[in-house]
């Protein structure tokens, strides 16, 4: 009997598992890779419940609140107790309440035991699969207690984590955690071949599981009007749009300067959390607009106004490890895309424009503005449908089935 057949027999004996995910980013209104994966995995036959554990939060930070450019998670009540998002998905935020723990190490253990007790109560004694996407985890005690009891453990390189942070102290902390848990995992996932080759030394059982899109969220026939965009549209000015994190690690400022100065009549719209450096640098431009994060279900209403979607990223070690969700989201809406040659772009070169120099980037946008055909839109949407999370999660299902079978 093959491993696959053995696994399917094991999973079809009626055994149900809980999927406990420690997320790098919190469950929020701005869906990312693991949130989409967990939402789709909740529908697998052998999954009873998904328990999504947010990164730990500090009570004083929550009381102070967030600025308008922050992603929206949930209110204070949602931080104090686990929240049931759907019939199968629970979200829990471990909350630090006890001060002065560095002076009293025993207090840290008390908090960790509380966190562990909450997670185990949610799991209700059912066998669990542990999904780790958490190089930023502080309370390792909790993960270290759950790991030995897991039927299966998975570590996910959703990004090149050490390249996300700037301080050497943070890089060392992330590298230590991802090394520890990637080596301990039964399966390691990466978003592209670059990361697989880079971190393959940590675990032999490493696989590429590319990003995808929640196709049904973006493939729509009706959209709500947005006053801001309607005003621009009324003036006949092209809207060049971007969604996602807006910071100096990713955005190529030289490229963006070139574009906005060469085409002042184009309106460049950035939707998402923007760092202070970006806001300060581009507040002087009248044709650059920064919109705070938009609820995931409303995001298509905004993207609908884009004449061209752009990904003006730097080419560096961080962006080599990219496989952007936004590529697939834009394609699901049939939008033309122009990107620099970052990780994941080459795989989609038949449906997106790729440029290596600012002048080429400008030419690709102009080409996209003039060449709009139904055939092109249909081709993009078909590629997005193929790369939907509904289809992609089947790859994860097979990896889990084979691993549990062994």
Secondary structure, DSSP 8 states (H G I E B T S, - for coil): --HHHHHHHHHTTS--EEEEEE-SS-S-SS--HHHHHHHHHTTSTTEEEEEEEEEEEEHHHHHH---TTS-----HHHHHS-EE-SSSEEEEEEEE--S-TTT-HHHHHHHHHHHHHHHHHHHTT--EEEEE--TT-S-HHHHHHHHTT-SEEEEEESS-GGGT--SHHHHHHHHHHHHHHHHH-SEEEESSHHHHHHHGGG-SSEEE----B-HHHH--S-----HHHHHHHHTT--EEEEES-BSTTTB-HHHHHHHHHH-TTSEEEEES-B-HHHHHHHTT-TTEEEE----HHHHHHHHTT-SEEEE-B--SHHHHT---HHHHHHHHTT--EEEES-TTTGGGTTTSEEESSHHHHHHHHHHHHH---HHHHHHHHHHHHHTBHHHHHHHHHHHHHHHHH-
